[in-house]
Amino acid sequence: MTLSAAGAIRIIHARRLYHDQHGWEMRSLLSILIIVSSLACVACSYSTDFVVINESESAVEISYKVKEPPNGPPKIDVIPATKLASQLKSNEKTKWQDIAADRYKVDQENRTVTVKLLPQEALFLTRMHHYTGLDDPIDVNWFPIEELSVAGSVGSLKSSGKQLLRAFSEQSRVLYTLTYQ
């Protein structure tokens, strides 16, 4: 069976006509699927900040030890950042401000960072992507702070491991705080 040129053209034309009539449905469905899946990924994606707040009337010394990353650089490359504690509770999104070099020191050998935190100030410690809490062993294992101590005029607090995570209070899904009073 052989096709004539005119017959082949009619078949091609018929396929194009079918595709033009039904192709828009597929393209529309594909576009909607892409938009919905993108929104689903964005909607459930969040980061949780871990913050120490000094609600006392005098400065406190915060010292924390950073876990050594399994495959990362051994050097701690951090400039501590703060904001007023009252800015955490407001709906405005104020940026964290790097603190002056004379208010902190980094001990590379012991992997510790020591910060002088002023009264009514909040110190940003770390951010975790998709933190779900103490019930998730992966979250507990991946928390980058190994040990934390806070020393001030009314006493001191020292915590490590899972106990350290328990010391933080959930303010919202995106904010956990440890408050020194």
C-alpha positions as CSV (number, residue, x, y, z in Angstrom):
1,M,0.0,0.0,0.0
2,T,1.4,3.3,-1.0
3,L,0.4,6.8,-0.1
4,S,0.2,9.6,-2.5
5,A,1.7,12.9,-1.6
6,A,-1.8,14.4,-1.3
7,G,-2.8,11.6,1.1
8,A,0.2,12.1,3.2
9,I,-0.4,15.8,3.4
10,R,-4.1,15.2,4.5
11,I,-2.9,12.9,7.3
12,I,-0.3,15.4,8.5
13,H,-2.9,18.2,8.4
14,A,-5.4,16.0,10.3
15,R,-2.9,15.3,13.0
16,R,-2.0,19.0,13.3
17,L,-5.7,19.9,13.6
18,Y,-6.2,17.3,16.3
19,H,-3.1,18.5,18.2
20,D,-4.2,22.1,17.9
21,Q,-7.6,21.2,19.2
22,H,-6.4,19.0,22.1
23,G,-2.9,20.3,22.7
24,W,-4.0,23.4,24.5
25,E,-5.7,21.2,27.1
26,M,-2.4,19.4,27.8
27,R,-0.5,22.6,27.9
28,S,-3.0,24.2,30.3
29,L,-3.0,21.1,32.5
30,L,0.8,21.0,32.5
31,S,0.9,24.7,33.4
32,I,-1.6,24.3,36.2
33,L,0.3,21.3,37.6
34,I,3.6,23.2,37.6
35,I,2.0,26.2,39.4
36,V,0.3,24.0,42.0
37,S,3.5,22.0,42.7
38,S,5.6,25.2,43.0
39,L,3.1,26.7,45.5
40,A,3.1,23.4,47.5
41,C,6.8,23.5,47.9
42,V,6.9,27.2,48.9
43,A,4.0,26.8,51.3
44,C,5.6,24.2,53.4
45,S,9.1,25.5,53.3
46,Y,10.3,27.5,56.3
47,S,13.3,28.2,58.5
48,T,13.4,28.3,62.2
49,D,15.6,30.8,64.1
50,F,17.2,30.0,67.5
51,V,17.7,33.1,69.6
52,V,19.0,33.9,73.1
53,I,17.3,36.9,74.8
54,N,18.7,38.9,77.6
55,E,15.8,40.3,79.6
56,S,18.0,41.1,82.7
57,E,19.1,44.6,83.6
58,S,22.8,44.0,83.0
59,A,25.0,42.5,80.2
60,V,25.5,38.8,80.1
61,E,28.2,36.6,78.5
62,I,27.0,34.0,76.0
63,S,29.4,31.3,75.0
64,Y,28.5,28.5,72.6
65,K,30.4,25.7,71.0
66,V,29.8,24.9,67.3
67,K,29.7,21.3,66.2
68,E,32.4,20.3,63.8
69,P,30.8,19.6,60.4
70,P,31.3,16.1,59.1
71,N,32.6,17.3,55.7
72,G,32.8,21.1,56.1
73,P,35.7,23.4,56.8
74,P,37.0,23.3,60.4
75,K,37.1,27.1,60.6
76,I,34.2,29.0,62.3
77,D,33.3,31.9,60.1
78,V,30.7,33.9,62.0
79,I,30.0,37.4,63.0
80,P,27.3,37.3,65.7
81,A,24.2,39.4,65.1
82,T,21.7,41.0,67.4
83,K,18.5,43.1,67.5
84,L,16.4,44.5,70.2
85,A,14.4,41.8,72.0
86,S,11.2,43.8,71.4
87,Q,11.7,43.6,67.6
88,L,11.3,39.8,67.9
89,K,7.7,40.2,69.1
90,S,6.6,42.8,66.6
91,N,5.3,41.9,63.2
92,E,7.9,44.1,61.4
93,K,10.8,42.2,60.0
94,T,13.9,44.0,61.2
95,K,17.3,42.8,60.1
96,W,19.9,41.3,62.4
97,Q,22.8,43.7,62.9
98,D,26.4,42.4,63.1
99,I,27.9,43.3,66.4
100,A,31.2,45.2,66.9
101,A,34.4,43.1,67.0
102,D,35.1,44.2,70.7
103,R,31.9,42.5,71.8
104,Y,32.7,39.0,70.7
105,K,35.6,36.6,70.3
106,V,36.0,33.3,68.3
107,D,38.2,30.5,69.6
108,Q,38.9,28.4,66.5
109,E,40.8,25.7,68.4
110,N,37.9,25.0,70.8
111,R,35.2,26.0,68.2
112,T,33.6,28.5,70.7
113,V,32.1,31.9,70.2
114,T,31.7,34.2,73.2
115,V,29.5,37.3,73.0
116,K,28.6,40.1,75.3
117,L,24.9,40.5,75.1
118,L,23.4,43.8,76.3
119,P,20.2,44.1,78.3
120,Q,17.0,43.8,76.3
121,E,19.0,42.4,73.3
122,A,18.5,39.2,71.3
123,L,21.4,37.2,69.9
124,F,20.9,35.2,66.7
125,L,22.4,31.7,67.2
126,T,21.5,29.6,64.2
127,R,18.8,28.9,61.6
128,M,17.5,25.4,60.8
129,H,15.6,24.6,57.7
130,H,12.3,22.8,58.4
131,Y,12.9,22.2,62.1
132,T,10.1,20.0,63.5
133,G,11.2,19.6,67.1
134,L,12.8,17.2,69.6
135,D,10.8,14.2,68.3
136,D,12.8,14.2,65.1
137,P,16.2,12.6,65.7
138,I,17.5,14.1,62.5
139,D,16.8,17.6,63.8
140,V,18.4,16.8,67.1
141,N,21.5,15.4,65.4
142,W,21.8,18.3,62.9
143,F,21.4,21.1,65.5
144,P,24.8,22.9,64.9
145,I,25.3,24.1,68.5
146,E,26.9,21.5,70.8
147,E,26.9,23.5,74.0
148,L,25.7,26.8,75.3
149,S,26.3,28.8,78.5
150,V,24.9,32.1,79.7
151,A,26.5,33.9,82.6
152,G,25.1,37.1,84.2
153,S,24.7,38.9,87.5
154,V,21.8,36.7,88.7
155,G,23.4,33.3,87.9
156,S,24.4,31.1,85.0
157,L,23.0,28.4,82.8
158,K,24.9,25.7,80.9
159,S,23.4,23.1,78.6
160,S,24.4,20.7,75.9
161,G,23.0,18.1,73.6
162,K,19.2,17.4,73.6
163,Q,18.9,19.3,76.9
164,L,20.1,22.4,75.1
165,L,17.2,22.1,72.6
166,R,14.8,21.6,75.5
167,A,16.0,24.9,77.0
168,F,14.5,26.8,74.0
169,S,10.9,27.7,74.0
170,E,8.8,27.6,70.8
171,Q,7.4,31.0,70.1
172,S,6.2,30.0,66.7
173,R,7.2,27.5,64.0
174,V,9.9,29.9,62.9
175,L,11.2,31.2,66.2
176,Y,12.6,29.4,69.3
177,T,14.0,31.5,72.2
178,L,16.1,30.9,75.3
179,T,15.5,33.8,77.7
180,Y,17.9,34.9,80.5
181,Q,16.0,37.0,83.1
